[in-house]
Amino acid sequence: MKIVDMISSPETKSEFLGSIAQEVARSGETRVALGVVQKIQVPIRKDQALSRVAAGFAETGKTDEAIQLISQIKNGVEQARVGTEIAAALFKSGDDTQGVKVLNDAIDFASKHRARNYLVDVIMPLACEPLTAAQQKKADK
């Protein structure tokens, strides 16, 4: 963190802190990761860092913590993006019910914030995965 203190540009410092927070989240250090995010001064970078931390939590199975972070993100596109990542982690872990709920929230965020390209290119293919998996299970019987 001493190196971060030497960075004079708030934008660069924010990006650097966001990367640190994400890696700390992946290591399982919830409080430390959130503490690093609180040092970020640029609002959009703070939202991006919260999104990256939430994604890191989801990757390590801390999906409840990841879901709670969504409400702290002010940028709707970031909310949609991380919601999609969390939903994917939930589907991968077999928690389809919670995954569908989180994915529905991501669709709502994307719709409200006019992120149509994200909705079509990222969310909709993911939304089809549980259906496809269920159809495959039925076909296998």
MODELLER restraints for C-alpha pairs under 7 A, 6 or more apart:
rsr = mdl.restraints
at = mdl.atoms
rsr.add(forms.Gaussian(group=physical.xy_distance, feature=features.Distance(at['CA:4:A'], at['CA:13:A']), mean=6.22, stdev=0.5))
rsr.add(forms.Gaussian(group=physical.xy_distance, feature=features.Distance(at['CA:7:A'], at['CA:13:A']), mean=5.82, stdev=0.5))
rsr.add(forms.Gaussian(group=physical.xy_distance, feature=features.Distance(at['CA:10:A'], at['CA:41:A']), mean=6.74, stdev=0.5))
rsr.add(forms.Gaussian(group=physical.xy_distance, feature=features.Distance(at['CA:10:A'], at['CA:42:A']), mean=6.80, stdev=0.5))
rsr.add(forms.Gaussian(group=physical.xy_distance, feature=features.Distance(at['CA:11:A'], at['CA:42:A']), mean=6.51, stdev=0.5))
rsr.add(forms.Gaussian(group=physical.xy_distance, feature=features.Distance(at['CA:14:A'], at['CA:40:A']), mean=5.06, stdev=0.5))
rsr.add(forms.Gaussian(group=physical.xy_distance, feature=features.Distance(at['CA:14:A'], at['CA:41:A']), mean=6.62, stdev=0.5))
rsr.add(forms.Gaussian(group=physical.xy_distance, feature=features.Distance(at['CA:14:A'], at['CA:42:A']), mean=6.41, stdev=0.5))
rsr.add(forms.Gaussian(group=physical.xy_distance, feature=features.Distance(at['CA:14:A'], at['CA:45:A']), mean=6.04, stdev=0.5))
rsr.add(forms.Gaussian(group=physical.xy_distance, feature=features.Distance(at['CA:15:A'], at['CA:45:A']), mean=6.55, stdev=0.5))
rsr.add(forms.Gaussian(group=physical.xy_distance, feature=features.Distance(at['CA:17:A'], at['CA:36:A']), mean=6.40, stdev=0.5))
rsr.add(forms.Gaussian(group=physical.xy_distance, feature=features.Distance(at['CA:17:A'], at['CA:37:A']), mean=6.82, stdev=0.5))
rsr.add(forms.Gaussian(group=physical.xy_distance, feature=features.Distance(at['CA:17:A'], at['CA:40:A']), mean=6.73, stdev=0.5))
rsr.add(forms.Gaussian(group=physical.xy_distance, feature=features.Distance(at['CA:18:A'], at['CA:37:A']), mean=6.54, stdev=0.5))
rsr.add(forms.Gaussian(group=physical.xy_distance, feature=features.Distance(at['CA:18:A'], at['CA:49:A']), mean=4.52, stdev=0.5))
rsr.add(forms.Gaussian(group=physical.xy_distance, feature=features.Distance(at['CA:21:A'], at['CA:33:A']), mean=4.58, stdev=0.5))
rsr.add(forms.Gaussian(group=physical.xy_distance, feature=features.Distance(at['CA:21:A'], at['CA:36:A']), mean=5.62, stdev=0.5))
rsr.add(forms.Gaussian(group=physical.xy_distance, feature=features.Distance(at['CA:21:A'], at['CA:37:A']), mean=6.22, stdev=0.5))
rsr.add(forms.Gaussian(group=physical.xy_distance, feature=features.Distance(at['CA:21:A'], at['CA:49:A']), mean=6.93, stdev=0.5))
rsr.add(forms.Gaussian(group=physical.xy_distance, feature=features.Distance(at['CA:21:A'], at['CA:53:A']), mean=6.23, stdev=0.5))
rsr.add(forms.Gaussian(group=physical.xy_distance, feature=features.Distance(at['CA:22:A'], at['CA:33:A']), mean=6.97, stdev=0.5))
rsr.add(forms.Gaussian(group=physical.xy_distance, feature=features.Distance(at['CA:22:A'], at['CA:52:A']), mean=5.49, stdev=0.5))
rsr.add(forms.Gaussian(group=physical.xy_distance, feature=features.Distance(at['CA:22:A'], at['CA:53:A']), mean=4.69, stdev=0.5))
rsr.add(forms.Gaussian(group=physical.xy_distance, feature=features.Distance(at['CA:22:A'], at['CA:56:A']), mean=5.96, stdev=0.5))
rsr.add(forms.Gaussian(group=physical.xy_distance, feature=features.Distance(at['CA:24:A'], at['CA:32:A']), mean=6.98, stdev=0.5))
rsr.add(forms.Gaussian(group=physical.xy_distance, feature=features.Distance(at['CA:24:A'], at['CA:33:A']), mean=5.33, stdev=0.5))
rsr.add(forms.Gaussian(group=physical.xy_distance, feature=features.Distance(at['CA:25:A'], at['CA:33:A']), mean=5.32, stdev=0.5))
rsr.add(forms.Gaussian(group=physical.xy_distance, feature=features.Distance(at['CA:25:A'], at['CA:53:A']), mean=5.55, stdev=0.5))
rsr.add(forms.Gaussian(group=physical.xy_distance, feature=features.Distance(at['CA:25:A'], at['CA:56:A']), mean=5.38, stdev=0.5))
rsr.add(forms.Gaussian(group=physical.xy_distance, feature=features.Distance(at['CA:25:A'], at['CA:57:A']), mean=5.87, stdev=0.5))
rsr.add(forms.Gaussian(group=physical.xy_distance, feature=features.Distance(at['CA:26:A'], at['CA:56:A']), mean=4.79, stdev=0.5))
rsr.add(forms.Gaussian(group=physical.xy_distance, feature=features.Distance(at['CA:26:A'], at['CA:57:A']), mean=6.19, stdev=0.5))
rsr.add(forms.Gaussian(group=physical.xy_distance, feature=features.Distance(at['CA:26:A'], at['CA:60:A']), mean=6.32, stdev=0.5))
rsr.add(forms.Gaussian(group=physical.xy_distance, feature=features.Distance(at['CA:37:A'], at['CA:46:A']), mean=6.37, stdev=0.5))
rsr.add(forms.Gaussian(group=physical.xy_distance, feature=features.Distance(at['CA:37:A'], at['CA:49:A']), mean=6.35, stdev=0.5))
rsr.add(forms.Gaussian(group=physical.xy_distance, feature=features.Distance(at['CA:37:A'], at['CA:50:A']), mean=6.75, stdev=0.5))
rsr.add(forms.Gaussian(group=physical.xy_distance, feature=features.Distance(at['CA:40:A'], at['CA:46:A']), mean=5.63, stdev=0.5))
rsr.add(forms.Gaussian(group=physical.xy_distance, feature=features.Distance(at['CA:47:A'], at['CA:73:A']), mean=5.15, stdev=0.5))
rsr.add(forms.Gaussian(group=physical.xy_distance, feature=features.Distance(at['CA:47:A'], at['CA:74:A']), mean=6.49, stdev=0.5))
rsr.add(forms.Gaussian(group=physical.xy_distance, feature=features.Distance(at['CA:47:A'], at['CA:75:A']), mean=6.47, stdev=0.5))
rsr.add(forms.Gaussian(group=physical.xy_distance, feature=features.Distance(at['CA:47:A'], at['CA:78:A']), mean=6.90, stdev=0.5))
rsr.add(forms.Gaussian(group=physical.xy_distance, feature=features.Distance(at['CA:48:A'], at['CA:78:A']), mean=6.53, stdev=0.5))
rsr.add(forms.Gaussian(group=physical.xy_distance, feature=features.Distance(at['CA:50:A'], at['CA:69:A']), mean=6.84, stdev=0.5))
rsr.add(forms.Gaussian(group=physical.xy_distance, feature=features.Distance(at['CA:50:A'], at['CA:73:A']), mean=6.60, stdev=0.5))
rsr.add(forms.Gaussian(group=physical.xy_distance, feature=features.Distance(at['CA:51:A'], at['CA:78:A']), mean=6.37, stdev=0.5))
rsr.add(forms.Gaussian(group=physical.xy_distance, feature=features.Distance(at['CA:51:A'], at['CA:82:A']), mean=5.51, stdev=0.5))
rsr.add(forms.Gaussian(group=physical.xy_distance, feature=features.Distance(at['CA:54:A'], at['CA:66:A']), mean=4.23, stdev=0.5))
rsr.add(forms.Gaussian(group=physical.xy_distance, feature=features.Distance(at['CA:54:A'], at['CA:69:A']), mean=6.14, stdev=0.5))
rsr.add(forms.Gaussian(group=physical.xy_distance, feature=features.Distance(at['CA:54:A'], at['CA:82:A']), mean=6.94, stdev=0.5))
rsr.add(forms.Gaussian(group=physical.xy_distance, feature=features.Distance(at['CA:55:A'], at['CA:66:A']), mean=6.69, stdev=0.5))
rsr.add(forms.Gaussian(group=physical.xy_distance, feature=features.Distance(at['CA:55:A'], at['CA:82:A']), mean=6.16, stdev=0.5))
rsr.add(forms.Gaussian(group=physical.xy_distance, feature=features.Distance(at['CA:55:A'], at['CA:85:A']), mean=6.23, stdev=0.5))
rsr.add(forms.Gaussian(group=physical.xy_distance, feature=features.Distance(at['CA:55:A'], at['CA:86:A']), mean=6.31, stdev=0.5))
rsr.add(forms.Gaussian(group=physical.xy_distance, feature=features.Distance(at['CA:57:A'], at['CA:63:A']), mean=6.24, stdev=0.5))
rsr.add(forms.Gaussian(group=physical.xy_distance, feature=features.Distance(at['CA:57:A'], at['CA:65:A']), mean=6.77, stdev=0.5))
rsr.add(forms.Gaussian(group=physical.xy_distance, feature=features.Distance(at['CA:57:A'], at['CA:66:A']), mean=5.49, stdev=0.5))
rsr.add(forms.Gaussian(group=physical.xy_distance, feature=features.Distance(at['CA:58:A'], at['CA:66:A']), mean=5.74, stdev=0.5))
rsr.add(forms.Gaussian(group=physical.xy_distance, feature=features.Distance(at['CA:58:A'], at['CA:86:A']), mean=5.51, stdev=0.5))
rsr.add(forms.Gaussian(group=physical.xy_distance, feature=features.Distance(at['CA:58:A'], at['CA:89:A']), mean=5.99, stdev=0.5))
rsr.add(forms.Gaussian(group=physical.xy_distance, feature=features.Distance(at['CA:59:A'], at['CA:89:A']), mean=6.37, stdev=0.5))
rsr.add(forms.Gaussian(group=physical.xy_distance, feature=features.Distance(at['CA:63:A'], at['CA:86:A']), mean=6.76, stdev=0.5))
rsr.add(forms.Gaussian(group=physical.xy_distance, feature=features.Distance(at['CA:70:A'], at['CA:79:A']), mean=5.84, stdev=0.5))
rsr.add(forms.Gaussian(group=physical.xy_distance, feature=features.Distance(at['CA:73:A'], at['CA:79:A']), mean=6.21, stdev=0.5))
rsr.add(forms.Gaussian(group=physical.xy_distance, feature=features.Distance(at['CA:76:A'], at['CA:109:A']), mean=5.65, stdev=0.5))
rsr.add(forms.Gaussian(group=physical.xy_distance, feature=features.Distance(at['CA:76:A'], at['CA:110:A']), mean=6.83, stdev=0.5))
rsr.add(forms.Gaussian(group=physical.xy_distance, feature=features.Distance(at['CA:76:A'], at['CA:113:A']), mean=5.78, stdev=0.5))
rsr.add(forms.Gaussian(group=physical.xy_distance, feature=features.Distance(at['CA:77:A'], at['CA:109:A']), mean=6.94, stdev=0.5))
rsr.add(forms.Gaussian(group=physical.xy_distance, feature=features.Distance(at['CA:77:A'], at['CA:110:A']), mean=6.14, stdev=0.5))
rsr.add(forms.Gaussian(group=physical.xy_distance, feature=features.Distance(at['CA:77:A'], at['CA:113:A']), mean=6.56, stdev=0.5))
rsr.add(forms.Gaussian(group=physical.xy_distance, feature=features.Distance(at['CA:77:A'], at['CA:115:A']), mean=6.53, stdev=0.5))
rsr.add(forms.Gaussian(group=physical.xy_distance, feature=features.Distance(at['CA:79:A'], at['CA:106:A']), mean=6.77, stdev=0.5))
rsr.add(forms.Gaussian(group=physical.xy_distance, feature=features.Distance(at['CA:79:A'], at['CA:109:A']), mean=6.54, stdev=0.5))
rsr.add(forms.Gaussian(group=physical.xy_distance, feature=features.Distance(at['CA:80:A'], at['CA:106:A']), mean=4.25, stdev=0.5))
rsr.add(forms.Gaussian(group=physical.xy_distance, feature=features.Distance(at['CA:80:A'], at['CA:107:A']), mean=6.74, stdev=0.5))
rsr.add(forms.Gaussian(group=physical.xy_distance, feature=features.Distance(at['CA:80:A'], at['CA:109:A']), mean=5.29, stdev=0.5))
rsr.add(forms.Gaussian(group=physical.xy_distance, feature=features.Distance(at['CA:80:A'], at['CA:110:A']), mean=5.45, stdev=0.5))
rsr.add(forms.Gaussian(group=physical.xy_distance, feature=features.Distance(at['CA:83:A'], at['CA:102:A']), mean=6.01, stdev=0.5))
rsr.add(forms.Gaussian(group=physical.xy_distance, feature=features.Distance(at['CA:83:A'], at['CA:103:A']), mean=6.27, stdev=0.5))
rsr.add(forms.Gaussian(group=physical.xy_distance, feature=features.Distance(at['CA:83:A'], at['CA:106:A']), mean=5.09, stdev=0.5))
rsr.add(forms.Gaussian(group=physical.xy_distance, feature=features.Distance(at['CA:84:A'], at['CA:103:A']), mean=5.79, stdev=0.5))
rsr.add(forms.Gaussian(group=physical.xy_distance, feature=features.Distance(at['CA:84:A'], at['CA:106:A']), mean=6.03, stdev=0.5))
rsr.add(forms.Gaussian(group=physical.xy_distance, feature=features.Distance(at['CA:84:A'], at['CA:123:A']), mean=6.41, stdev=0.5))
rsr.add(forms.Gaussian(group=physical.xy_distance, feature=features.Distance(at['CA:87:A'], at['CA:99:A']), mean=4.38, stdev=0.5))
rsr.add(forms.Gaussian(group=physical.xy_distance, feature=features.Distance(at['CA:87:A'], at['CA:100:A']), mean=6.87, stdev=0.5))
rsr.add(forms.Gaussian(group=physical.xy_distance, feature=features.Distance(at['CA:87:A'], at['CA:102:A']), mean=5.58, stdev=0.5))
rsr.add(forms.Gaussian(group=physical.xy_distance, feature=features.Distance(at['CA:87:A'], at['CA:103:A']), mean=5.47, stdev=0.5))
rsr.add(forms.Gaussian(group=physical.xy_distance, feature=features.Distance(at['CA:88:A'], at['CA:99:A']), mean=6.97, stdev=0.5))
rsr.add(forms.Gaussian(group=physical.xy_distance, feature=features.Distance(at['CA:90:A'], at['CA:96:A']), mean=6.50, stdev=0.5))
rsr.add(forms.Gaussian(group=physical.xy_distance, feature=features.Distance(at['CA:90:A'], at['CA:98:A']), mean=6.84, stdev=0.5))
rsr.add(forms.Gaussian(group=physical.xy_distance, feature=features.Distance(at['CA:90:A'], at['CA:99:A']), mean=4.98, stdev=0.5))
rsr.add(forms.Gaussian(group=physical.xy_distance, feature=features.Distance(at['CA:91:A'], at['CA:99:A']), mean=5.59, stdev=0.5))
rsr.add(forms.Gaussian(group=physical.xy_distance, feature=features.Distance(at['CA:96:A'], at['CA:130:A']), mean=6.97, stdev=0.5))
rsr.add(forms.Gaussian(group=physical.xy_distance, feature=features.Distance(at['CA:107:A'], at['CA:119:A']), mean=6.65, stdev=0.5))
rsr.add(forms.Gaussian(group=physical.xy_distance, feature=features.Distance(at['CA:107:A'], at['CA:123:A']), mean=6.96, stdev=0.5))
rsr.add(forms.Gaussian(group=physical.xy_distance, feature=features.Distance(at['CA:110:A'], at['CA:116:A']), mean=6.74, stdev=0.5))
rsr.add(forms.Gaussian(group=physical.xy_distance, feature=features.Distance(at['CA:110:A'], at['CA:119:A']), mean=6.05, stdev=0.5))
